[in-house]
Structure formats: structure tokens, C-alpha cells
Amino acid sequence: MEKFEIAGVEVSEGEFKHFEKMSTVEQLQYSAYIKGRPELAKPVEPEVAGSVEPEYTGGSSSYYLVHVANPTTKGMAPYTAECNDIIEALGMNYAEGNAFKAIWRRKAAELGKLKKGYDSGLYDAEKVVFFGERMVVQSKAKNESH
């Protein structure tokens, strides 16, 4: 039986295949995680591992998912974060949510998780500016009403 290893830790064949599909950054993060806490190592779902082909859907897409291998909070298990869950959990309004999504997409593209038609990131940078200006207007209006 063939053995599969990530960062010197034996893993299942399925986990190894998912690992191979990850971007370089994700592989480095996952390697650090698995090496430091192998008892918590879990297979990474293929849709979380990163896209090779750009996606375009009206629903949830892999470019809106990110695996957090080493959470900041001590003792917290690794998890998958989804952009929309964070927007809703923080109660962001339309402008805040759109600015956040634009930054998320721009950074996800750097990890190889691309929205179909994604170019240089300029469009998302322009969205951040546009929605940032809306947030300034909203903040000023809120301050004036108090």
C-alpha cells in the first residue's frame, strides 16, 4: 500500500490529492498546520482547495471560500470561512458588503481562485472606492442625525 505524506505526516490518498490541487500559499498554510497539529488533520474538500478554472455562477462559488488552517484564537480548530457568512455575521450593509466582497475577490484571485472574466483586479479596486465613498456619505449622514 502506497504511503502519502504532507510535511512528514502520513495522510490519506484523498487528502494528498486535494493538497496537490491547492495553490502554493494554501499548501504552505496547510503544511504548517498539519505539521504543528497532526492530530487535528482533516481532509480538505475539493471545492475549498482552490479553483484551477475560473468560475461564474449566481450562487456560492469556491472563490468565496477560504480554508483557515491556523486560526488566531488558540485552540480553535481549522475551519472554512465563507465571504457571505462573514458579511451577515457582522451585519454589513449593502455598501460595506460589496466593498468587502471586492477585496475578498481580489485577494482570492492572487491565490488562484478566480471569478470567470477576472482581469487585473482594477474592477474590484474601483468597486472598493465606489462603495467606500458610499460608506463615507452614510457615516456623515449618521453623524449629522445624532
TORPA-4810 file (N, C-alpha, C, O; in nm, 3 decimals):
<nodes>
NODE_1_0.085_-0.118_0.000_0.000_0.000_0.000_0.089_0.125_0.000_0.181_0.138_0.081_M
NODE_2_0.060_0.214_-0.091_0.139_0.336_-0.104_0.111_0.432_0.011_-0.003_0.447_0.054_E
NODE_3_0.218_0.497_0.061_0.203_0.595_0.169_0.204_0.735_0.109_0.276_0.763_0.013_K
NODE_4_0.124_0.824_0.168_0.117_0.962_0.126_0.152_1.049_0.245_0.104_1.027_0.356_F
NODE_5_0.238_1.149_0.221_0.282_1.238_0.328_0.270_1.383_0.288_0.292_1.421_0.172_E
NODE_6_0.234_1.463_0.385_0.236_1.609_0.372_0.316_1.658_0.492_0.280_1.631_0.606_I
NODE_7_0.422_1.730_0.466_0.508_1.786_0.572_0.554_1.678_0.670_0.565_1.703_0.790_A
NODE_8_0.582_1.559_0.617_0.632_1.450_0.701_0.525_1.378_0.781_0.557_1.292_0.864_G
NODE_9_0.398_1.411_0.758_0.287_1.347_0.830_0.211_1.259_0.732_0.173_1.305_0.624_V
NODE_10_0.188_1.134_0.769_0.116_1.042_0.682_-0.031_1.084_0.673_-0.095_1.112_0.774_E
NODE_11_-0.083_1.089_0.549_-0.221_1.129_0.524_-0.285_1.030_0.427_-0.216_0.947_0.368_V
NODE_12_-0.416_1.041_0.412_-0.486_0.953_0.318_-0.456_0.996_0.175_-0.413_1.108_0.149_S
NODE_13_-0.481_0.905_0.082_-0.459_0.935_-0.059_-0.550_1.050_-0.102_-0.508_1.138_-0.176_E
NODE_14_-0.676_1.048_-0.057_-0.770_1.154_-0.091_-0.724_1.290_-0.043_-0.733_1.389_-0.115_G
NODE_15_-0.675_1.295_0.080_-0.626_1.421_0.135_-0.506_1.470_0.055_-0.493_1.590_0.027_E
NODE_16_-0.418_1.378_0.018_-0.300_1.415_-0.059_-0.340_1.471_-0.195_-0.283_1.570_-0.241_F
NODE_17_-0.439_1.408_-0.261_-0.484_1.457_-0.391_-0.545_1.596_-0.380_-0.525_1.680_-0.468_K
NODE_18_-0.621_1.622_-0.273_-0.678_1.756_-0.251_-0.566_1.856_-0.228_-0.572_1.969_-0.278_H
NODE_19_-0.464_1.816_-0.154_-0.350_1.902_-0.125_-0.280_1.944_-0.254_-0.240_2.059_-0.269_F
NODE_20_-0.267_1.849_-0.347_-0.200_1.878_-0.474_-0.274_1.983_-0.557_-0.213_2.052_-0.638_E
NODE_21_-0.406_1.995_-0.536_-0.486_2.091_-0.611_-0.482_2.231_-0.551_-0.527_2.327_-0.614_K
NODE_22_-0.428_2.245_-0.430_-0.424_2.375_-0.363_-0.322_2.467_-0.429_-0.228_2.423_-0.494_M
NODE_23_-0.345_2.596_-0.409_-0.246_2.694_-0.454_-0.123_2.679_-0.365_-0.128_2.615_-0.260_S
NODE_24_-0.013_2.738_-0.407_0.111_2.730_-0.329_0.092_2.788_-0.189_0.139_2.731_-0.091_T
NODE_25_0.024_2.901_-0.180_0.001_2.964_-0.050_-0.079_2.871_0.041_-0.045_2.854_0.158_V
NODE_26_-0.186_2.811_-0.014_-0.268_2.719_0.065_-0.188_2.596_0.108_-0.204_2.547_0.220_E
NODE_27_-0.102_2.546_0.019_-0.018_2.432_0.054_0.075_2.466_0.170_0.093_2.386_0.262_Q
NODE_28_0.134_2.584_0.165_0.223_2.626_0.275_0.147_2.638_0.405_0.195_2.593_0.509_L
NODE_29_0.028_2.698_0.402_-0.053_2.713_0.522_-0.095_2.575_0.577_-0.085_2.550_0.697_Q
NODE_30_-0.140_2.489_0.488_-0.186_2.358_0.532_-0.070_2.274_0.585_-0.085_2.201_0.683_Y
NODE_31_0.046_2.284_0.521_0.164_2.211_0.568_0.202_2.255_0.709_0.233_2.172_0.795_S
NODE_32_0.200_2.385_0.733_0.233_2.437_0.866_0.132_2.386_0.968_0.169_2.348_1.079_A
NODE_33_0.006_2.385_0.930_-0.099_2.337_1.020_-0.081_2.189_1.053_-0.080_2.150_1.170_Y
NODE_34_-0.068_2.107_0.949_-0.061_1.963_0.969_0.066_1.922_1.044_0.064_1.826_1.122_I
NODE_35_0.173_1.994_1.022_0.298_1.962_1.091_0.290_1.998_1.240_0.343_1.927_1.325_K
NODE_36_0.223_2.108_1.269_0.214_2.154_1.407_0.110_2.081_1.489_0.126_2.067_1.610_G
NODE_37_0.002_2.035_1.425_-0.107_1.970_1.497_-0.165_1.855_1.416_-0.281_1.859_1.377_R
NODE_38_-0.084_1.752_1.390_-0.132_1.643_1.304_-0.254_1.570_1.357_-0.327_1.509_1.279_P
NODE_39_-0.278_1.575_1.488_-0.393_1.504_1.543_-0.525_1.565_1.498_-0.630_1.502_1.507_E
NODE_40_-0.520_1.689_1.449_-0.642_1.754_1.403_-0.653_1.756_1.250_-0.747_1.814_1.196_L
NODE_41_-0.559_1.694_1.182_-0.558_1.699_1.036_-0.685_1.639_0.979_-0.727_1.530_1.017_A
NODE_42_-0.746_1.713_0.887_-0.868_1.667_0.823_-0.851_1.680_0.672_-0.776_1.766_0.626_K
NODE_43_-0.919_1.596_0.595_-0.914_1.615_0.451_-0.974_1.751_0.414_-1.067_1.797_0.479_P
NODE_44_-0.920_1.813_0.312_-0.972_1.940_0.264_-1.065_1.910_0.148_-1.027_1.841_0.054_V
NODE_45_-1.186_1.962_0.154_-1.283_1.937_0.048_-1.232_1.999_-0.082_-1.170_2.105_-0.079_E
NODE_46_-1.257_1.935_-0.197_-1.203_1.984_-0.323_-1.247_2.127_-0.355_-1.169_2.203_-0.411_P
NODE_47_-1.372_2.165_-0.320_-1.417_2.299_-0.353_-1.349_2.404_-0.266_-1.353_2.523_-0.298_E
NODE_48_-1.287_2.364_-0.157_-1.216_2.457_-0.071_-1.070_2.467_-0.114_-1.002_2.565_-0.081_V
NODE_49_-1.022_2.369_-0.186_-0.881_2.363_-0.219_-0.838_2.465_-0.323_-0.718_2.485_-0.343_A
NODE_50_-0.931_2.530_-0.390_-0.893_2.632_-0.488_-0.930_2.588_-0.628_-0.929_2.469_-0.658_G
NODE_51_-0.963_2.682_-0.711_-1.007_2.653_-0.847_-0.892_2.664_-0.944_-0.805_2.750_-0.931_S
NODE_52_-0.894_2.575_-1.041_-0.800_2.586_-1.150_-0.866_2.667_-1.260_-0.805_2.756_-1.319_V
NODE_53_-0.992_2.635_-1.289_-1.068_2.706_-1.389_-1.149_2.818_-1.323_-1.207_2.798_-1.217_E
NODE_54_-1.152_2.938_-1.385_-1.234_3.046_-1.330_-1.381_3.006_-1.328_-1.428_2.933_-1.416_P
NODE_55_-1.452_3.053_-1.227_-1.594_3.019_-1.211_-1.681_3.141_-1.232_-1.638_3.255_-1.213_E
NODE_56_-1.804_3.116_-1.272_-1.902_3.222_-1.280_-2.037_3.159_-1.253_-2.089_3.086_-1.338_Y
NODE_57_-2.094_3.186_-1.137_-2.225_3.133_-1.104_-2.303_3.242_-1.032_-2.246_3.340_-0.985_T
NODE_58_-2.432_3.222_-1.023_-2.514_3.316_-0.946_-2.517_3.280_-0.800_-2.567_3.357_-0.718_G
NODE_59_-2.465_3.164_-0.766_-2.469_3.117_-0.627_-2.333_3.123_-0.562_-2.244_3.196_-0.605_G
NODE_60_-2.318_3.045_-0.456_-2.192_3.040_-0.383_-2.085_2.977_-0.471_-2.111_2.878_-0.539_S
NODE_61_-1.966_3.033_-0.468_-1.856_2.985_-0.552_-1.732_2.963_-0.467_-1.718_3.021_-0.359_S
NODE_62_-1.641_2.879_-0.516_-1.523_2.846_-0.437_-1.433_2.968_-0.414_-1.357_2.969_-0.317_S
NODE_63_-1.441_3.070_-0.500_-1.357_3.187_-0.475_-1.407_3.268_-0.356_-1.338_3.359_-0.311_Y
NODE_64_-1.525_3.235_-0.304_-1.574_3.299_-0.182_-1.550_3.212_-0.058_-1.602_3.242_0.050_Y
NODE_65_-1.472_3.106_-0.073_-1.436_3.019_0.039_-1.287_3.025_0.063_-1.209_3.037_-0.031_L
NODE_66_-1.247_3.017_0.189_-1.105_3.011_0.222_-1.088_2.919_0.343_-1.163_2.927_0.440_V
NODE_67_-0.989_2.832_0.336_-0.958_2.743_0.448_-0.865_2.815_0.543_-0.759_2.864_0.503_H
NODE_68_-0.904_2.823_0.669_-0.820_2.885_0.771_-0.754_2.771_0.848_-0.815_2.709_0.936_V
NODE_69_-0.629_2.744_0.815_-0.557_2.630_0.872_-0.508_2.657_1.014_-0.503_2.566_1.097_A
NODE_70_-0.470_2.781_1.041_-0.415_2.818_1.172_-0.489_2.937_1.230_-0.440_3.050_1.223_N
NODE_71_-0.607_2.914_1.288_-0.684_3.025_1.343_-0.604_3.102_1.449_-0.523_3.045_1.521_P
NODE_72_-0.629_3.231_1.457_-0.562_3.318_1.553_-0.592_3.278_1.697_-0.504_3.280_1.782_T
NODE_73_-0.717_3.241_1.723_-0.759_3.204_1.858_-0.699_3.069_1.895_-0.722_2.969_1.827_T
NODE_74_-0.624_3.069_2.001_-0.556_2.947_2.047_-0.658_2.836_2.075_-0.760_2.859_2.140_K
NODE_75_-0.628_2.716_2.025_-0.714_2.601_2.049_-0.832_2.590_1.955_-0.905_2.491_1.959_G
NODE_76_-0.853_2.688_1.869_-0.964_2.683_1.775_-0.928_2.591_1.658_-0.818_2.599_1.604_M
NODE_77_-1.020_2.505_1.621_-0.997_2.411_1.512_-0.996_2.483_1.377_-1.063_2.586_1.362_A
NODE_78_-0.923_2.432_1.280_-0.927_2.490_1.145_-1.070_2.488_1.093_-1.151_2.405_1.133_P
NODE_79_-1.100_2.581_1.005_-1.235_2.591_0.953_-1.232_2.653_0.814_-1.129_2.703_0.769_Y
NODE_80_-1.346_2.647_0.748_-1.362_2.712_0.619_-1.450_2.834_0.638_-1.561_2.824_0.690_T
NODE_81_-1.400_2.950_0.597_-1.477_3.074_0.607_-1.538_3.104_0.471_-1.476_3.082_0.367_A
NODE_82_-1.659_3.156_0.474_-1.725_3.198_0.350_-1.756_3.346_0.359_-1.807_3.395_0.460_E
NODE_83_-1.725_3.416_0.254_-1.740_3.561_0.249_-1.878_3.607_0.297_-1.888_3.693_0.384_C
NODE_84_-1.984_3.550_0.242_-2.119_3.594_0.276_-2.153_3.568_0.422_-2.224_3.647_0.484_N
NODE_85_-2.103_3.458_0.478_-2.128_3.430_0.620_-2.070_3.540_0.708_-2.131_3.579_0.807_D
NODE_86_-1.952_3.589_0.672_-1.887_3.695_0.749_-1.965_3.825_0.733_-1.986_3.897_0.831_I
NODE_87_-2.008_3.855_0.612_-2.088_3.976_0.587_-2.213_3.975_0.673_-2.245_4.073_0.740_I
NODE_88_-2.284_3.862_0.672_-2.408_3.851_0.750_-2.381_3.851_0.900_-2.455_3.915_0.976_E
NODE_89_-2.278_3.781_0.943_-2.247_3.774_1.086_-2.214_3.912_1.144_-2.246_3.942_1.258_A
NODE_90_-2.149_3.996_1.063_-2.113_4.130_1.108_-2.223_4.233_1.082_-2.212_4.348_1.124_L
NODE_91_-2.330_4.190_1.013_-2.441_4.281_0.986_-2.403_4.395_0.893_-2.449_4.508_0.911_G
NODE_92_-2.319_4.367_0.793_-2.277_4.472_0.700_-2.395_4.517_0.615_-2.482_4.438_0.579_M
NODE_93_-2.395_4.647_0.582_-2.497_4.696_0.490_-2.451_4.671_0.347_-2.346_4.610_0.324_N
NODE_94_-2.530_4.717_0.249_-2.501_4.688_0.108_-2.364_4.740_0.066_-2.287_4.667_0.003_Y
NODE_95_-2.333_4.864_0.100_-2.205_4.922_0.060_-2.089_4.850_0.127_-1.990_4.817_0.062_A
NODE_96_-2.100_4.824_0.256_-1.994_4.753_0.329_-1.972_4.613_0.273_-1.858_4.571_0.252_E
NODE_97_-2.081_4.542_0.249_-2.072_4.406_0.197_-2.008_4.401_0.059_-1.926_4.313_0.031_G
NODE_98_-2.045_4.497_-0.027_-1.987_4.499_-0.161_-1.840_4.535_-0.160_-1.762_4.478_-0.237_N
NODE_99_-1.799_4.627_-0.075_-1.657_4.662_-0.063_-1.579_4.541_-0.012_-1.471_4.509_-0.063_A
NODE_100_-1.633_4.474_0.089_-1.569_4.356_0.147_-1.555_4.246_0.042_-1.448_4.185_0.030_F
NODE_101_-1.662_4.220_-0.034_-1.657_4.117_-0.138_-1.554_4.150_-0.245_-1.484_4.061_-0.294_K
NODE_102_-1.543_4.277_-0.282_-1.446_4.317_-0.384_-1.303_4.291_-0.335_-1.219_4.242_-0.411_A
NODE_103_-1.276_4.324_-0.210_-1.142_4.298_-0.154_-1.119_4.148_-0.147_-1.010_4.100_-0.181_I
NODE_104_-1.219_4.072_-0.103_-1.209_3.925_-0.094_-1.176_3.866_-0.232_-1.083_3.786_-0.245_W
NODE_105_-1.253_3.906_-0.335_-1.230_3.851_-0.471_-1.089_3.883_-0.519_-1.023_3.799_-0.580_R
NODE_106_-1.044_4.004_-0.493_-0.912_4.047_-0.538_-0.803_3.961_-0.474_-0.709_3.919_-0.542_R
NODE_107_-0.814_3.935_-0.344_-0.715_3.853_-0.275_-0.729_3.706_-0.314_-0.628_3.636_-0.327_K
NODE_108_-0.851_3.657_-0.333_-0.873_3.518_-0.375_-0.809_3.494_-0.511_-0.754_3.387_-0.536_A
NODE_109_-0.817_3.593_-0.599_-0.756_3.580_-0.732_-0.605_3.562_-0.722_-0.546_3.489_-0.801_A
NODE_110_-0.543_3.626_-0.624_-0.399_3.610_-0.604_-0.364_3.468_-0.560_-0.251_3.423_-0.578_E
NODE_111_-0.463_3.398_-0.501_-0.442_3.259_-0.459_-0.484_3.159_-0.566_-0.479_3.038_-0.545_L
NODE_112_-0.526_3.211_-0.682_-0.566_3.123_-0.792_-0.714_3.090_-0.794_-0.756_3.007_-0.875_G
NODE_113_-0.793_3.152_-0.708_-0.938_3.129_-0.706_-1.003_3.244_-0.784_-1.028_3.351_-0.729_K
NODE_114_-1.030_3.220_-0.911_-1.073_3.327_-1.000_-1.220_3.322_-1.036_-1.277_3.215_-1.060_L
NODE_115_-1.280_3.439_-1.040_-1.413_3.453_-1.096_-1.394_3.461_-1.247_-1.302_3.527_-1.294_K
NODE_116_-1.481_3.394_-1.322_-1.469_3.395_-1.468_-1.472_3.540_-1.517_-1.556_3.619_-1.475_K
NODE_117_-1.379_3.573_-1.606_-1.370_3.707_-1.659_-1.283_3.799_-1.575_-1.266_3.916_-1.610_G
NODE_118_-1.228_3.748_-1.465_-1.144_3.830_-1.379_-1.020_3.874_-1.455_-0.956_3.795_-1.524_Y
NODE_119_-0.987_4.002_-1.442_-0.873_4.056_-1.516_-0.761_4.091_-1.419_-0.699_4.002_-1.362_D
NODE_120_-0.736_4.217_-1.400_-0.620_4.261_-1.323_-0.651_4.297_-1.179_-0.559_4.319_-1.100_S
NODE_121_-0.776_4.303_-1.144_-0.812_4.347_-1.009_-0.854_4.493_-1.006_-0.900_4.542_-0.903_G
NODE_122_-0.839_4.563_-1.119_-0.876_4.704_-1.124_-1.025_4.723_-1.098_-1.064_4.813_-1.024_L
NODE_123_-1.108_4.639_-1.157_-1.253_4.649_-1.138_-1.289_4.640_-0.989_-1.368_4.721_-0.940_Y
NODE_124_-1.230_4.543_-0.919_-1.259_4.530_-0.777_-1.204_4.649_-0.698_-1.268_4.693_-0.603_D
NODE_125_-1.089_4.702_-0.736_-1.034_4.820_-0.669_-1.128_4.939_-0.689_-1.151_5.017_-0.596_A
NODE_126_-1.183_4.953_-0.809_-1.278_5.061_-0.835_-1.407_5.043_-0.755_-1.466_5.140_-0.709_E
NODE_127_-1.450_4.918_-0.738_-1.569_4.892_-0.656_-1.544_4.931_-0.510_-1.632_4.986_-0.445_K
NODE_128_-1.425_4.903_-0.460_-1.391_4.940_-0.322_-1.399_5.092_-0.306_-1.453_5.141_-0.207_V
NODE_129_-1.347_5.165_-0.403_-1.353_5.312_-0.397_-1.498_5.359_-0.402_-1.539_5.441_-0.319_V
NODE_130_-1.576_5.307_-0.497_-1.716_5.348_-0.511_-1.794_5.322_-0.383_-1.861_5.411_-0.330_F
NODE_131_-1.786_5.198_-0.333_-1.863_5.165_-0.213_-1.803_5.229_-0.088_-1.875_5.255_0.008_F
NODE_132_-1.673_5.255_-0.089_-1.611_5.329_0.021_-1.666_5.470_0.029_-1.691_5.521_0.138_G
NODE_133_-1.684_5.534_-0.087_-1.742_5.668_-0.090_-1.886_5.666_-0.039_-1.929_5.759_0.029_E
NODE_134_-1.960_5.560_-0.071_-2.098_5.546_-0.019_-2.094_5.534_0.133_-2.179_5.590_0.202_R
NODE_135_-1.997_5.460_0.185_-1.985_5.444_0.330_-1.953_5.577_0.397_-2.002_5.604_0.507_M
NODE_136_-1.872_5.662_0.332_-1.842_5.795_0.387_-1.970_5.878_0.393_-1.998_5.941_0.495_V
NODE_137_-2.047_5.878_0.284_-2.174_5.951_0.281_-2.267_5.902_0.392_-2.328_5.981_0.462_V
NODE_138_-2.276_5.770_0.406_-2.364_5.713_0.509_-2.317_5.750_0.649_-2.399_5.781_0.736_Q
NODE_139_-2.187_5.747_0.672_-2.133_5.781_0.804_-2.158_5.928_0.836_-2.194_5.961_0.949_S
NODE_140_-2.139_6.016_0.739_-2.165_6.159_0.760_-2.312_6.183_0.791_-2.345_6.261_0.881_K
NODE_141_-2.400_6.117_0.717_-2.545_6.133_0.740_-2.581_6.082_0.880_-2.662_6.143_0.950_A
NODE_142_-2.522_5.972_0.920_-2.550_5.917_1.053_-2.502_6.011_1.163_-2.571_6.031_1.263_K
NODE_143_-2.381_6.068_1.143_-2.326_6.161_1.242_-2.410_6.288_1.252_-2.426_6.343_1.361_N
NODE_144_-2.462_6.336_1.140_-2.544_6.458_1.139_-2.678_6.436_1.207_-2.736_6.529_1.263_E
NODE_145_-2.728_6.313_1.202_-2.860_6.286_1.262_-2.852_6.264_1.413_-2.955_6.256_1.479_S
NODE_146_-2.731_6.256_1.467_-2.717_6.236_1.613_-2.684_6.363_1.683_-2.669_6.364_1.805_H
</nodes>
